[in-house]
């Protein structure tokens, strides 16, 4: 006679399996059983049983001695399906709309493409005097607030940034401490840099792997953006960029 499954038992097994998969991160992509036991509330026998099932289905793979586990090709397949269905401009629309309502200024979304940033969405300011970049506008990430917000968050520090820049023929004119400050503060600011009289405030957003994917920026005339307003808007941009990062599946968003 077949064993009758208790109500809720199969749901609990799914919860436990998902808990195991979510224990892996971009930095801790290989874990031993001992390390997994510290991250999930499971007994060793239960963990082994679930790992075996996940491995049979391709959701984890293991190798080495001691045995180490990492996410398998089935996870990559699901990630590909998920990312293929994304429309970044549509996902960014709510935070962009909130920013424009809160600031009254032009809001633009930039995507990192090699050594450049590409404007893929823009909500122009309703005010008569405003600054616009336009969808399709492209510029190097080594200049401008929306560029430096990206550059400051590439890799783990100045050495990674300079290597990335050198490989793409970028000239990092700003000193390292300036980019470090941008990273610590969470947003970059430019005044009269690419357009005379314009101020830009931008913060980075991150993809599901925790890598910087682009920036979200607010643009307006300097006459409307004194220092205290820049700080206020900077906090708003950081908040909405972090919300976009979470929407994209990033677990490293501020």
Secondary structure, 3 states (H helix, E strand, C coil): CCCCCCCCHHHHHHHHHHHHHCCCCCCCCCEEHHHHHHHCCCCHHHHHHHHHHHHHCCCEEEECCCCEEEECHHHHHHHHHHHHCCCHHHHHHHHHHHHHHHHCCEEEEEEEECCEEEEEEEECCCCCCCCCCCCCCEEECCCCHHHHHHHCCCCCCHHHHHHHHHHCCCCCCCCHHHHHHHHHHCCEEEECCCCCCEEEEEEEEECCCCCEEEEEEEEEEHHHCCHHHHHHHHHHHHHHHHHHHHHCCCCCCC
